[in-house]
Amino acid sequence: MSTIKVNIVTPDGPVYDSEANMVIAVTSTGELGVLPGHIPMVAPLEIGAVRLNKDNGTERIAVSGGFLEVRPDKVTILAQAAELAEDIDTERAIEARKRAESRLQAKQDDTDFKRAELSLKRAMNRLNVAKGNI
């Protein structure tokens, strides 16, 4: 099976440089699968896992947003942060989750405000679309 070159780069430097049979990433419009020979494109990435299918299994890389650039023979991911699965410090990740959960509980009013703000934006968007303003 043919392969495609994959580079993952963060502001701190390169994280991954190898080849894969298929690259699967979470973009702002959903999951995108890239095979060798894919048409050129650029897509914004969401927080999620990038999966690299290889002959010997699947590698996973945690990515915190960024961009995916596809060329027929190469995929470049410019990520805000990226970690190979085996490099993730699970204890540190658990502690970060606990801190985030406690902040959300402590500032429950702010969270409700942000939810209401998002609901307003969605409603305004629906109204503008319905009226043909967009």
Number of C-alpha atoms within 10 A of each C-alpha: 7 11 19 22 18 20 18 22 18 18 11 10 9 14 17 17 12 11 19 25 18 21 24 16 23 21 19 14 10 10 14 15 14 21 20 20 14 15 11 12 11 14 17 16 26 19 18 17 20 24 18 21 18 15 10 6 8 14 16 17 21 18 24 16 20 19 17 21 15 22 17 15 17 20 26 18 27 21 24 16 18 28 18 15 13 10 10 13 10 11 9 10 11 11 11 11 12 12 11 12 11 11 12 13 11 11 10 12 11 12 14 11 11 12 12 12 12 12 12 12 12 12 12 12 14 13 13 12 11 10 9 8 8 9
